[in-house]
């Protein structure tokens, strides 16, 4: 039979053993936890600095924006003080029918713009000809614009004070019937197909008619 005193002794010994085990584990784990916390904090700080360096540094979209413009980074001075405008790019080309898919991709912002308006980029222009769909599969997000597209020479976004200015530039450089391409020209939005083969290596200005803050003008 176990006496009460022996039971108290055994309980005390067990508690002492457990306490020693806890102290040993804490001694082993604490430095690792501290190191991990410091590394985590340093990583967060590095990511924060990286984000600050990239996020608004000239409206980077899918790569370095310095390749698109010789202009210094400064606030846009377009009408209404717009600092950013929306840009698109060529997403796909169907050489068999001579058509290109232009659109937002994953990089544009039609609501507040994605690229500083002091950047020099081509304007995407569309001439609506009523051309029938040559057999391309379409939907709301990949419509057919019933015409042909082409690009102007690069121009600062804030040099275009209105869509009329942009339309005029399109006509002067590309011919009658051309006007600045609009977000919904394909009948839906975000992307659309048209005849033509714009330069697939650059982004270009496109406007949107129902989001004033998405344009440089």
C-alpha positions as CSV (number, residue, x, y, z in Angstrom):
1,X,0.0,0.0,0.0
2,X,1.4,3.5,-1.0
3,X,1.5,5.8,1.9
4,X,0.3,9.4,1.6
5,X,3.8,10.8,2.2
6,X,5.3,8.6,-0.5
7,X,2.6,9.7,-2.9
8,X,3.4,13.4,-2.2
9,X,7.1,12.6,-2.7
10,X,6.5,10.9,-6.0
11,X,4.3,13.8,-7.2
12,X,6.9,16.3,-6.3
13,X,9.6,14.3,-8.1
14,X,7.5,14.1,-11.2
15,X,6.8,17.8,-11.1
16,X,10.6,18.5,-10.7
17,X,11.3,16.3,-13.7
18,X,8.7,18.0,-15.8
19,X,10.0,21.4,-14.8
20,X,13.6,20.5,-15.7
21,X,12.3,19.1,-19.1
22,X,10.5,22.4,-19.7
23,X,13.6,24.5,-18.9
24,X,15.7,22.4,-21.2
25,X,13.2,22.7,-24.1
26,X,12.9,26.4,-23.5
27,X,16.7,26.8,-23.6
28,X,16.8,24.9,-26.9
29,X,13.8,26.5,-28.6
30,X,14.0,30.1,-27.5
31,X,17.1,31.1,-29.6
32,X,15.5,29.5,-32.6
33,X,12.2,31.3,-32.1
34,X,14.0,34.6,-31.6
35,X,16.0,34.0,-34.7
36,X,13.0,33.1,-36.7
37,X,11.1,36.2,-35.5
38,X,14.0,38.4,-36.4
39,X,14.3,36.9,-39.9
40,X,10.6,37.2,-40.4
41,X,10.6,40.8,-39.4
42,X,13.6,41.4,-41.7
43,X,11.8,39.7,-44.6
44,X,8.7,41.8,-44.1
45,X,10.8,44.9,-44.0
46,X,12.6,43.9,-47.2
47,X,9.3,43.1,-48.9
48,X,7.9,46.5,-47.8
49,X,10.9,48.3,-49.2
50,X,10.7,46.3,-52.4
51,X,7.0,47.1,-52.8
52,X,7.7,50.8,-52.2
53,X,10.4,50.7,-54.8
54,X,8.2,49.0,-57.4
55,X,4.6,49.9,-56.7
56,X,4.3,53.4,-58.1
57,X,7.7,53.9,-59.6
58,X,6.5,55.1,-63.0
59,X,3.6,52.8,-63.3
60,X,5.5,49.5,-64.0
61,X,3.3,47.2,-66.0
62,X,4.7,43.8,-66.9
63,X,8.3,45.0,-66.8
64,X,10.5,48.0,-66.6
65,X,8.7,51.2,-67.8
66,X,12.0,52.9,-68.4
67,X,12.1,51.1,-71.8
68,X,9.0,52.9,-72.9
69,X,9.8,56.5,-72.2
70,X,12.7,58.9,-72.0
71,X,10.7,61.2,-69.8
72,X,11.6,61.6,-66.1
73,X,9.1,60.4,-63.5
74,X,7.0,63.2,-62.3
75,X,3.3,63.8,-61.6
76,X,1.1,63.9,-64.6
77,X,-0.2,67.4,-65.5
78,X,-3.1,66.4,-67.7
79,X,-6.5,68.1,-67.6
80,X,-8.1,67.5,-64.2
81,X,-4.7,66.6,-62.7
82,X,-4.9,63.0,-63.8
83,X,-1.6,61.2,-62.9
84,X,-2.3,57.8,-64.4
85,X,-3.9,56.4,-67.5
86,X,-4.9,52.9,-68.6
87,X,-2.7,50.9,-70.9
88,X,-3.2,47.7,-72.9
89,X,-1.0,45.3,-74.8
90,X,-1.2,42.6,-77.5
91,X,-2.2,39.4,-75.9
92,X,-2.4,37.1,-78.9
93,X,-2.1,37.1,-82.6
94,X,-3.9,34.9,-85.2
95,X,-1.7,35.2,-88.3
96,X,-4.1,32.9,-90.2
97,X,-6.8,35.6,-90.2
98,X,-4.6,38.6,-89.7
99,X,-6.0,39.6,-86.3
100,X,-4.7,40.4,-82.9
101,X,-6.2,40.2,-79.4
102,X,-5.5,43.4,-77.5
103,X,-6.5,43.9,-73.9
104,X,-5.9,44.5,-70.3
105,X,-4.3,41.2,-69.6
106,X,-3.3,41.0,-65.9
107,X,-1.7,44.4,-65.6
108,X,-4.0,47.2,-66.4
109,X,-6.3,49.3,-64.1
110,X,-9.4,50.8,-65.9
111,X,-10.6,52.5,-62.7
112,X,-7.7,54.7,-61.7
113,X,-5.1,54.0,-64.5
114,X,-2.0,51.9,-64.2
115,X,0.8,54.0,-65.9
116,X,2.0,57.5,-65.2
117,X,0.7,60.0,-67.7
118,X,4.1,61.5,-68.3
119,X,5.1,58.3,-70.1
120,X,5.5,58.3,-73.8
121,X,3.6,55.4,-75.3
122,X,1.8,54.7,-78.6
123,X,-2.0,55.3,-78.8
124,X,-4.0,52.2,-79.9
125,X,-6.3,53.4,-82.7
126,X,-9.3,51.5,-84.2
127,X,-10.9,52.0,-87.6
128,X,-14.4,50.4,-87.5
129,X,-15.1,49.0,-91.0
130,X,-17.9,46.5,-90.2
131,X,-15.6,43.6,-90.9
132,X,-17.2,40.3,-90.1
133,X,-15.7,38.0,-87.5
134,X,-13.2,35.8,-89.5
135,X,-14.0,32.8,-87.3
136,X,-12.4,33.7,-84.0
137,X,-14.2,32.3,-80.9
138,X,-15.5,35.3,-78.9
139,X,-17.3,36.0,-75.7
140,X,-18.1,39.1,-73.6
141,X,-14.4,39.4,-72.5
142,X,-13.0,38.6,-75.9
143,X,-15.2,40.4,-78.4
144,X,-14.8,41.3,-82.1
145,X,-14.3,45.0,-82.8
146,X,-15.4,44.8,-86.5
147,X,-12.4,46.8,-87.7
148,X,-8.6,47.2,-87.8
149,X,-6.1,48.5,-85.2
150,X,-2.8,50.3,-85.5
151,X,-0.5,52.3,-83.3
152,X,0.6,55.9,-83.4
153,X,4.1,57.1,-82.5
154,X,4.7,57.3,-78.8
155,X,3.2,60.3,-77.1
156,X,2.9,61.5,-73.5
157,X,-0.4,60.6,-72.0
158,X,-0.9,64.0,-70.5
159,X,-0.3,65.7,-73.9
160,X,-3.7,64.3,-74.9
161,X,-6.2,66.8,-73.3
162,X,-9.3,64.9,-74.5
163,X,-10.4,61.9,-76.5
164,X,-10.9,64.3,-79.4
165,X,-7.1,65.1,-79.3
166,X,-6.4,61.4,-79.4
167,X,-8.8,60.8,-82.3
168,X,-7.1,63.7,-84.2
169,X,-3.7,62.1,-83.6
170,X,-4.9,58.8,-84.9
171,X,-6.3,60.4,-88.1
172,X,-3.2,62.5,-88.7
173,X,-0.8,59.5,-88.4
174,X,-2.9,56.6,-89.6
175,X,-5.6,58.0,-91.9
176,X,-9.3,58.9,-91.9
177,X,-11.6,56.8,-89.9
178,X,-9.2,56.0,-87.1
179,X,-9.9,57.0,-83.5
180,X,-8.5,56.1,-80.1
181,X,-9.5,52.6,-79.1
182,X,-11.9,52.3,-76.2
183,X,-12.3,49.6,-73.5
184,X,-15.7,48.4,-74.8
185,X,-15.1,48.5,-78.5
186,X,-15.4,44.8,-78.8
187,X,-19.0,44.9,-77.5
188,X,-18.1,43.7,-74.0
189,X,-14.9,44.7,-72.2
190,X,-11.4,44.0,-71.0
191,X,-10.1,42.5,-74.2
192,X,-11.1,42.3,-77.9
193,X,-10.0,41.1,-81.3
194,X,-9.5,43.2,-84.5
195,X,-7.6,43.0,-87.7
196,X,-4.1,44.3,-87.6
197,X,-0.7,43.5,-86.1
198,X,0.3,46.1,-83.5
199,X,3.8,45.9,-81.9
200,X,3.5,43.2,-79.3
201,X,6.5,44.4,-77.3
202,X,5.0,47.6,-75.9
203,X,2.0,48.7,-74.0
204,X,-0.2,51.5,-75.4
205,X,-2.8,54.0,-74.3
206,X,-6.4,53.0,-74.5
207,X,-9.3,55.0,-73.0
208,X,-12.5,54.0,-71.2
209,X,-15.7,56.0,-71.5
210,X,-17.3,55.3,-68.1
211,X,-14.3,55.6,-65.7
212,X,-13.0,59.1,-65.9
213,X,-10.2,58.4,-63.4
214,X,-8.9,55.7,-65.7
215,X,-7.8,58.2,-68.4
216,X,-5.1,60.8,-68.5
217,X,-7.6,63.4,-69.8
